[in-house]
Amino acid sequence: MTTQPAPANAVPGRAEQSLRRILLSPGYLRLLLLCVLLGVPIALACFFFVGLQHELQHWVWSALPEAAGYDAPPWWWPLPALALAGLVLAPIVTRMPGGGGHLPVNGLGGAPVGPRALPGAVLAALATLPLGVVLGPEAPLMAVGSGLALLAVRRAGAGGDPRAGAILATAGSTAAISTILGGPVAAAVLLIEGAGLGGAQLVVLLLPCLLASATGALVFTGFGRWTGLEIGALALRDVPPGANPDAGDFLWGIPTAALIAVLVTLARELGRRTVSWTREHTAVRTVACATAVGVCVTAYALITGRSPAEAALSGQAVLAQLAAHPHAWSVGALVALVACKGLAWGIALGSLRGGPIFPAVLLGTATAMACSGLPGFGTTPALALGISAAAAAVTGLPLASAVLAVLLVGGDAHDQMPLIVTGSVVAFVVAQVVRREEPGAAPGTGAGGGPVGTGAGGGPAAGAGGGPATGTGGSPEAGAGGSPATGAGGGPATGAGGSPAAGAGGDPATGAGR
């Protein structure tokens, strides 16, 4: 008796039915509701975190120099500021749980920061970012998001379920980073591309993250208007006049994107060497690295006669100034910014605490704008290409980088889209070629220090198994095998042999029975 082959659409049909059962199950619906509820307090915490950080930064680099009788910070200002940053950070790194958060050279990844390590990460960021350590606030923000989400899970009595905890930690981190990237869209694309998931697995993980991000963005925007506090988000209010890219823009833009990728990759290699150097005598060498960053920033001020704050801070404000008034910067000043800030950024990546993306975007944009004087290379195309190329080189996520550039450039993005995508792809490929392979890369990095927030398997905040929000080999935030919120060997929120978001015989996103 012959067996009739299954219809061609049988497998997709079963997958669709399975996904439908998951999405409509009580456990998964409770998980979505919890993500909406978590988005509010996480957004409030992130808002006051970045608001306080911005106020402290304003006090250090504007109010204090004015009180001392200076119109702007003098050239020597970074030396005591960065030495103080090193002295404050050293005991946090060596004595507090979690060491003050992830090393920036490893991207935004690693296992989610839990409640126990959260105070050290927040203290390190608020104590050192305002002093001008060259890094951005995005990594501490993600630590706040994941730490608060895991704390809520444990307080709710669900701390014994690593699958639900991992999904909520990922949703918390995504909600947090979306508040400063301009909304849920960029954060969602970052998650989609970084996770490397597809089908039902992606949908199961994406929906909680989107809901938490959207809720957080709404709260974040409302509080910004009600309080009037500045938060220093990555945004360009004014850009150069639009111009359609032509042959000259591509002729110069492609090698410029390659140059940006080389510069970013070399700086990250410096960061990895700094990590190795600071493993011994960590406290003393952390202070030495912070002081070296101060020397680089001081050199920029002496060379250009401009404010040292342009090189010391994370880069959002300077990027907006560069986009609004590109001709206010000479080519020499831009080259000095790339050289001095790039060297300082490379040292900070391996020794200090903060986020790597914002400074990299400024470095890429400054490089492209310095090249925009070449015949046939326009200012607006250079701006768009610099953002996408630098983001792709530092994150290893070309699609998310192109989306970020489109959102930042705004109305001119439609015309610049071909150049944005080309620059992102070129930078990604060149970075992969230039990057040196490292045997036994640290957790939180891809092989050889890969994309932002990737583990050996490739997803954001991934461990050895590869999916988002997992540790290596079964941390409290991960199942034993390793995909997002996974049990042993499963997909997202999967129990042993179960379907996505299902525990062993239980509700979605739970390990217990119904």
DRENMILO-408951 format. One record per residue (C-alpha): x, y, z; residue number from 1. Coordinates in steps of 0.001 Angstrom, whole numbers, always signed. Last residue first. Layout:
DRENMILO-408951
((X; Y; Z); NUM)
...
end
This chain:
DRENMILO-408951
((-1496; +24671; +32866); 514)
((+1751; +22948; +33608); 513)
((+4815; +24880; +34597); 512)
((+7599; +25944; +32289); 511)
((+5901; +29095; +31144); 510)
((+6232; +31205; +28037); 509)
((+3295; +29486; +26432); 508)
((+1227; +27374; +28842); 507)
((+2435; +23980; +29846); 506)
((+3181; +20484; +28603); 505)
((+6873; +21046; +28797); 504)
((+6872; +24805; +28495); 503)
((+5589; +26486; +25401); 502)
((+6721; +29738; +23822); 501)
((+7664; +27940; +20630); 500)
((+6598; +24304; +20555); 499)
((+7903; +21738; +22951); 498)
((+10619; +19106; +22793); 497)
((+12018; +20186; +26090); 496)
((+10362; +23493; +26739); 495)
((+10346; +26376; +24310); 494)
((+10322; +30060; +25142); 493)
((+11947; +30746; +21814); 492)
((+13122; +27550; +20218); 491)
((+14180; +24439; +22103); 490)
((+17346; +22591; +22981); 489)
((+16797; +22463; +26675); 488)
((+14529; +25312; +27585); 487)
((+14601; +28546; +25762); 486)
((+13855; +32128; +26620); 485)
((+15617; +33228; +23509); 484)
((+17707; +30319; +22262); 483)
((+20225; +28550; +24581); 482)
((+20474; +25005; +25405); 481)
((+20188; +24986; +29113); 480)
((+17551; +27626; +29440); 479)
((+18594; +31208; +29830); 478)
((+18145; +34159; +32201); 477)
((+19354; +32333; +35269); 476)
((+22410; +31291; +33243); 475)
((+22140; +28084; +31217); 474)
((+25056; +27248; +29021); 473)
((+26125; +30696; +28097); 472)
((+23485; +33292; +28849); 471)
((+20430; +33940; +26798); 470)
((+18617; +37168; +26069); 469)
((+18453; +36688; +22357); 468)
((+19270; +33408; +20721); 467)
((+22622; +31825; +19939); 466)
((+23169; +28712; +21911); 465)
((+26508; +29816; +23205); 464)
((+25202; +32984; +24715); 463)
((+23160; +35665; +23156); 462)
((+22559; +39244; +24119); 461)
((+21619; +39849; +20524); 460)
((+21711; +36774; +18362); 459)
((+24693; +35282; +16554); 458)
((+25530; +31855; +17683); 457)
((+28717; +32770; +19371); 456)
((+27021; +35568; +21185); 455)
((+25917; +38852; +19791); 454)
((+25169; +42126; +21492); 453)
((+26689; +44370; +18905); 452)
((+28056; +42364; +16058); 451)
((+31194; +40334; +16341); 450)
((+34210; +40353; +18557); 449)
((+36297; +37707; +16915); 448)
((+33547; +35190; +16887); 447)
((+30569; +37079; +18087); 446)
((+30695; +38960; +21313); 445)
((+28630; +38773; +24464); 444)
((+30684; +36032; +25959); 443)
((+34376; +36534; +25296); 442)
((+35897; +35239; +22087); 441)
((+37656; +31895; +22457); 440)
((+39990; +32213; +19488); 439)
((+39937; +35754; +18148); 438)
((+39466; +36349; +14454); 437)
((+40859; +39685; +13306); 436)
((+38422; +42150; +11812); 435)
((+39484; +43562; +8471); 434)
((+37360; +41295; +6292); 433)
((+34269; +41433; +8495); 432)
((+34591; +45210; +8773); 431)
((+34890; +45459; +4985); 430)
((+31669; +43490; +4517); 429)
((+29700; +45569; +7034); 428)
((+31024; +48864; +5691); 427)
((+30123; +47930; +2115); 426)
((+26622; +46822; +3140); 425)
((+25873; +49990; +5113); 424)
((+27307; +52263; +2423); 423)
((+25205; +50588; -274); 422)
((+22035; +50836; +1828); 421)
((+22543; +54519; +2588); 420)
((+23581; +55288; -998); 419)
((+20455; +53707; -2444); 418)
((+18241; +55379; +215); 417)
((+19553; +58926; -203); 416)
((+16564; +60235; -2164); 415)
((+14043; +58743; +246); 414)
((+16138; +59720; +3270); 413)
((+15845; +63470; +2639); 412)
((+12662; +63691; +4707); 411)
((+14245; +62166; +7795); 410)
((+18031; +61795; +7956); 409)
((+17764; +60185; +11391); 408)
((+15079; +57644; +10527); 407)
((+16822; +56640; +7292); 406)
((+20166; +56300; +9071); 405)
((+18632; +54053; +11735); 404)
((+16965; +51918; +9054); 403)
((+20304; +51507; +7245); 402)
((+21978; +50488; +10504); 401)
((+19236; +47963; +11293); 400)
((+19762; +46413; +7862); 399)
((+23563; +46374; +8089); 398)
((+23790; +44737; +11554); 397)
((+27472; +44182; +12435); 396)
((+27014; +46675; +15255); 395)
((+30172; +48795; +14973); 394)
((+30689; +48609; +11197); 393)
((+26970; +48837; +10368); 392)
((+26536; +51916; +12560); 391)
((+29572; +53582; +11003); 390)
((+28412; +52900; +7456); 389)
((+24814; +54019; +8069); 388)
((+25710; +57306; +9748); 387)
((+28523; +58220; +7347); 386)
((+26414; +57431; +4281); 385)
((+23607; +59762; +5317); 384)
((+25962; +62640; +6128); 383)
((+28025; +62139; +2966); 382)
((+24882; +62096; +816); 381)
((+23823; +65411; +2402); 380)
((+27225; +67061; +1951); 379)
((+27668; +66111; -1698); 378)
((+30595; +64236; -3258); 377)
((+31158; +65378; -6861); 376)
((+34637; +66772; -6314); 375)
((+35936; +65877; -2841); 374)
((+34803; +68323; -169); 373)
((+32510; +65656; +1270); 372)
((+35529; +63668; +2516); 371)
((+35665; +65490; +5871); 370)
((+31893; +64998; +6076); 369)
((+32342; +61246; +5633); 368)
((+34942; +61023; +8402); 367)
((+32851; +63203; +10734); 366)
((+29816; +61001; +10080); 365)
((+31762; +57842; +10830); 364)
((+33210; +59246; +14043); 363)
((+29800; +60531; +15152); 362)
((+28195; +57130; +14495); 361)
((+31000; +55412; +16427); 360)
((+30477; +57717; +19417); 359)
((+26743; +56837; +19467); 358)
((+27222; +53074; +19122); 357)
((+29742; +52049; +21794); 356)
((+27699; +52284; +25012); 355)
((+29073; +52881; +28493); 354)
((+31747; +51646; +30903); 353)
((+35515; +52154; +30880); 352)
((+38439; +49824; +30088); 351)
((+38243; +48127; +26714); 350)
((+35982; +50481; +24796); 349)
((+37527; +53523; +26521); 348)
((+40899; +52981; +24821); 347)
((+39298; +52704; +21370); 346)
((+37095; +55735; +22053); 345)
((+40088; +57870; +23028); 344)
((+41886; +56911; +19816); 343)
((+38782; +57646; +17741); 342)
((+38186; +60909; +19598); 341)
((+41694; +62103; +18802); 340)
((+41919; +60901; +15181); 339)
((+38310; +61479; +14118); 338)
((+38124; +64879; +15801); 337)
((+41497; +65914; +14367); 336)
((+40315; +64966; +10866); 335)
((+37122; +66974; +11398); 334)
((+39059; +70000; +12645); 333)
((+41423; +69807; +9661); 332)
((+38523; +69581; +7213); 331)
((+37139; +72778; +8704); 330)
((+33878; +72700; +10624); 329)
((+31286; +75465; +10379); 328)
((+30488; +74165; +6880); 327)
((+28468; +71261; +8268); 326)
((+26054; +73488; +10206); 325)
((+22855; +71500; +10915); 324)
((+24340; +68020; +10422); 323)
((+27514; +68831; +12344); 322)
((+25519; +70423; +15142); 321)
((+23248; +67357; +15413); 320)
((+26282; +65056; +15446); 319)
((+27881; +67228; +18124); 318)
((+24803; +66877; +20345); 317)
((+24567; +63088; +19926); 316)
((+28331; +62502; +20300); 315)
((+29074; +60627; +23523); 314)
((+30959; +63456; +25192); 313)
((+34714; +64017; +25293); 312)
((+35466; +64961; +21688); 311)
((+33075; +67880; +21305); 310)
((+33436; +68660; +25028); 309)
((+37057; +69664; +24362); 308)
((+35734; +72946; +22934); 307)
((+37552; +74141; +19799); 306)
((+41093; +75487; +19453); 305)
((+41741; +72751; +16896); 304)
((+45020; +71175; +17961); 303)
((+44831; +72119; +21650); 302)
((+41204; +70979; +22037); 301)
((+41877; +67693; +20247); 300)
((+44987; +67078; +22359); 299)
((+42898; +67591; +25506); 298)
((+40511; +64870; +24342); 297)
((+43412; +62474; +23775); 296)
((+44946; +63328; +27172); 295)
((+41599; +62747; +28898); 294)
((+41325; +59302; +27287); 293)
((+44808; +58556; +28617); 292)
((+43627; +59574; +32103); 291)
((+40726; +57142; +31845); 290)
((+43135; +54418; +30752); 289)
((+45486; +55095; +33690); 288)
((+42580; +55047; +36160); 287)
((+41480; +51678; +34770); 286)
((+45111; +50532; +34947); 285)
((+45319; +51199; +38663); 284)
((+42039; +49431; +39430); 283)
((+42617; +46469; +37120); 282)
((+46110; +45534; +38275); 281)
((+45850; +42616; +35835); 280)
((+42929; +42224; +33428); 279)
((+43530; +45820; +32269); 278)
((+46011; +44932; +29527); 277)
((+43818; +42241; +27971); 276)
((+40836; +44605; +27843); 275)
((+43061; +47316; +26330); 274)
((+44010; +44929; +23534); 273)
((+40330; +44381; +22840); 272)
((+39720; +48143; +22766); 271)
((+42572; +48673; +20327); 270)
((+40892; +46087; +18080); 269)
((+37680; +48092; +18427); 268)
((+39510; +51197; +17238); 267)
((+40890; +49256; +14260); 266)
((+37371; +48103; +13369); 265)
((+35944; +51627; +13510); 264)
((+38731; +53033; +11342); 263)
((+38518; +50200; +8783); 262)
((+34730; +50465; +8540); 261)
((+34932; +54231; +8033); 260)
((+37498; +53762; +5265); 259)
((+35249; +51221; +3509); 258)
((+32319; +53648; +3695); 257)
((+34561; +56357; +2233); 256)
((+35645; +53973; -540); 255)
((+31969; +53483; -1484); 254)
((+30969; +57139; -1084); 253)
((+33582; +58626; -3412); 252)
((+32385; +57015; -6647); 251)
((+28852; +56615; -5268); 250)
((+28519; +60333; -4594); 249)
((+30203; +61149; -7897); 248)
((+27743; +58994; -9833); 247)
((+24762; +60854; -8440); 246)
((+22942; +61088; -5125); 245)
((+19813; +63250; -5261); 244)
((+20212; +66365; -3160); 243)
((+18381; +67469; -23); 242)
((+19445; +70573; +1859); 241)
((+21682; +69884; +4887); 240)
((+20010; +68402; +7980); 239)
((+18217; +70036; +10895); 238)
((+16484; +68310; +13820); 237)
((+18852; +65343; +13836); 236)
((+18076; +62910; +16655); 235)
((+19958; +60513; +18962); 234)
((+18419; +61309; +22326); 233)
((+20082; +63836; +24642); 232)
((+17457; +63699; +27405); 231)
((+16555; +67346; +27897); 230)
((+13965; +67921; +30620); 229)
((+10862; +69970; +29754); 228)
((+8875; +68109; +32437); 227)
((+5582; +67635; +30604); 226)
((+7014; +67349; +27101); 225)
((+9718; +64836; +28002); 224)
((+7262; +62988; +30225); 223)
((+4916; +62447; +27303); 222)
((+7642; +61291; +24919); 221)
((+9012; +58749; +27402); 220)
((+5547; +57437; +28269); 219)
((+4692; +56882; +24607); 218)
((+8112; +55412; +23853); 217)
((+7801; +52997; +26767); 216)
((+4418; +51728; +25629); 215)
((+5713; +51261; +22092); 214)
((+8859; +49511; +23281); 213)
((+7018; +47137; +25652); 212)
((+4517; +46242; +22941); 211)
((+7200; +45761; +20293); 210)
((+9346; +43598; +22583); 209)
((+6398; +41394; +23559); 208)
((+5471; +40928; +19879); 207)
((+8991; +40230; +18627); 206)
((+9781; +37114; +20664); 205)
((+6800; +35015; +19593); 204)
((+6917; +36435; +16074); 203)
((+10591; +35553; +15649); 202)
((+10159; +31983; +16838); 201)
((+7073; +31525; +14669); 200)
((+8939; +32270; +11463); 199)
((+12509; +33455; +11674); 198)
((+15336; +34033; +14115); 197)
((+18705; +35701; +13574); 196)
((+18336; +37591; +16837); 195)
((+20383; +40542; +15617); 194)
((+18307; +41238; +12545); 193)
((+14943; +41099; +14263); 192)
((+16146; +42831; +17452); 191)
((+17773; +45744; +15632); 190)
((+14670; +45997; +13457); 189)
((+12561; +46256; +16614); 188)
((+14843; +48881; +18175); 187)
((+14745; +51020; +15035); 186)
((+10949; +50814; +14885); 185)
((+10234; +51231; +18615); 184)
((+11135; +54897; +18899); 183)
((+13873; +57508; +18385); 182)
((+16967; +55531; +19345); 181)
((+16890; +56900; +22910); 180)
((+13620; +55409; +24126); 179)
((+14028; +52371; +21888); 178)
((+17039; +51248; +23937); 177)
((+14917; +50858; +27073); 176)
((+12004; +49070; +25424); 175)
((+14412; +46651; +23751); 174)
((+16183; +45945; +27043); 173)
((+12877; +45336; +28818); 172)
((+11583; +43098; +26034); 171)
((+14797; +41055; +26158); 170)
((+14505; +40728; +29943); 169)
((+10824; +39789; +29572); 168)
((+11642; +37044; +27047); 167)
((+14446; +35726; +29250); 166)
((+12336; +35758; +32412); 165)
((+9483; +33887; +30724); 164)
((+11912; +31169; +29699); 163)
((+13903; +31087; +32964); 162)
((+10824; +30217; +35032); 161)
((+11906; +30088; +38688); 160)
((+11740; +33859; +39006); 159)
((+7998; +33807; +38441); 158)
((+7045; +34930; +41958); 157)
((+5920; +38403; +40926); 156)
((+8923; +39889; +42725); 155)
((+11180; +37673; +40609); 154)
((+9611; +38731; +37337); 153)
((+9648; +42408; +38352); 152)
((+13355; +42193; +39179); 151)
((+13996; +40540; +35818); 150)
((+12249; +43410; +34033); 149)
((+14037; +46035; +36132); 148)
((+17432; +44535; +35329); 147)
((+16676; +44114; +31619); 146)
((+15600; +47718; +31128); 145)
((+18231; +49312; +33369); 144)
((+20962; +47274; +31671); 143)
((+19619; +48357; +28286); 142)
((+19929; +51972; +29414); 141)
((+23473; +51352; +30654); 140)
((+24373; +50053; +27162); 139)
((+22772; +53008; +25317); 138)
((+24282; +55833; +27370); 137)
((+27217; +56654; +25082); 136)
((+31004; +56539; +25464); 135)
((+33620; +59302; +25225); 134)
((+34453; +59122; +28980); 133)
((+33366; +62742; +29364); 132)
((+32667; +63444; +33049); 131)
((+28918; +63084; +32496); 130)
((+29457; +59424; +31483); 129)
((+31470; +58659; +34650); 128)
((+29308; +58824; +37783); 127)
((+25910; +58270; +36174); 126)
((+27162; +55327; +34115); 125)
((+29182; +53593; +36842); 124)
((+26349; +54060; +39348); 123)
((+23767; +52587; +36964); 122)
((+25923; +49551; +36150); 121)
((+26828; +48977; +39812); 120)
((+23200; +49231; +40922); 119)
((+22091; +46755; +38187); 118)
((+24397; +43861; +39086); 117)
((+22061; +42320; +41674); 116)
((+18923; +43072; +39651); 115)
((+20201; +41175; +36612); 114)
((+22088; +42496; +33603); 113)
((+21020; +40383; +30640); 112)
((+23681; +37909; +29465); 111)
((+26148; +39428; +27023); 110)
((+25242; +42051; +24529); 109)
((+25462; +45746; +23824); 108)
((+28832; +45554; +22122); 107)
((+31709; +43515; +23519); 106)
((+34067; +46495; +23262); 105)
((+31699; +48358; +25595); 104)
((+32577; +46098; +28564); 103)
((+29353; +45016; +30212); 102)
((+28172; +46524; +33480); 101)
((+29737; +48186; +36517); 100)
((+31744; +45125; +37576); 99)
((+28670; +42912; +37822); 98)
((+28660; +42899; +41601); 97)
((+30703; +45820; +42991); 96)
((+34350; +45510; +44025); 95)
((+36750; +45744; +41070); 94)
((+34725; +47655; +38492); 93)
((+33021; +49939; +41016); 92)
((+36320; +50548; +42844); 91)
((+37997; +51698; +39595); 90)
((+35092; +53784; +38266); 89)
((+35392; +56709; +40689); 88)
((+39159; +57063; +40295); 87)
((+38894; +56700; +36523); 86)
((+36183; +59358; +36268); 85)
((+38240; +61683; +38473); 84)
((+41187; +61319; +36086); 83)
((+38761; +62015; +33253); 82)
((+37566; +65294; +34757); 81)
((+41032; +66376; +35935); 80)
((+42462; +66060; +32393); 79)
((+39318; +66957; +30436); 78)
((+39424; +70647; +31526); 77)
((+42916; +71350; +30181); 76)
((+41698; +72932; +26918); 75)
((+39376; +75315; +28708); 74)
((+35634; +74516; +28975); 73)
((+33689; +77382; +27381); 72)
((+32982; +80992; +28378); 71)
((+35296; +80579; +31357); 70)
((+34950; +82384; +34701); 69)
((+34933; +79414; +37095); 68)
((+31131; +79555; +37332); 67)
((+31042; +79403; +33532); 66)
((+33283; +76322; +33592); 65)
((+30951; +74694; +36166); 64)
((+27720; +75471; +34288); 63)
((+28796; +74219; +30872); 62)
((+30829; +70975; +30830); 61)
((+30310; +69534; +34316); 60)
((+26823; +70982; +34940); 59)
((+25560; +70101; +31474); 58)
((+26823; +66526; +31918); 57)
((+25092; +66277; +35282); 56)
((+21844; +67482; +33695); 55)
((+22193; +65017; +30801); 54)
((+22825; +62096; +33167); 53)
((+19846; +63103; +35269); 52)
((+17585; +63202; +32210); 51)
((+19061; +59932; +30911); 50)
((+18222; +58136; +34156); 49)
((+14938; +59983; +34705); 48)
((+13686; +58875; +31317); 47)
((+15089; +55366; +31635); 46)
((+13287; +54818; +34953); 45)
((+10052; +56207; +33527); 44)
((+10384; +54044; +30407); 43)
((+10998; +50941; +32527); 42)
((+8045; +51813; +34760); 41)
((+5689; +52095; +31751); 40)
((+7001; +49273; +29556); 39)
((+6520; +46766; +32362); 38)
((+2730; +47021; +32105); 37)
((+2803; +46454; +28355); 36)
((+5218; +43532; +28789); 35)
((+2969; +42035; +31506); 34)
((+16; +42179; +29145); 33)
((+2003; +40374; +26467); 32)
((+3053; +37660; +28950); 31)
((-540; +37210; +30108); 30)
((-1517; +36717; +26468); 29)
((+1241; +34124; +26140); 28)
((+37; +32159; +29160); 27)
((-3626; +32346; +28164); 26)
((-3023; +30865; +24686); 25)
((-4011; +32952; +21675); 24)
((-490; +33580; +20368); 23)
((+618; +29990; +20932); 22)
((-2418; +28391; +19335); 21)
((-2065; +30695; +16327); 20)
((+1613; +29822; +15980); 19)
((+767; +26116; +15973); 18)
((-1965; +26650; +13388); 17)
((+433; +28581; +11165); 16)
((+3090; +25903; +11511); 15)
((+553; +23205; +10634); 14)
((-465; +25108; +7509); 13)
((+3147; +25757; +6498); 12)
((+3764; +21991; +6806); 11)
((+652; +20953; +4877); 10)
((+1087; +23394; +1974); 9)
((+2771; +20926; -354); 8)
((+138; +18292; +356); 7)
((+1452; +15217; +2137); 6)
((+2557; +12384; -113); 5)
((+95; +9471; -401); 4)
((+1421; +6321; +1157); 3)
((+1501; +3277; -1071); 2)
((+0; +0; +0); 1)
end
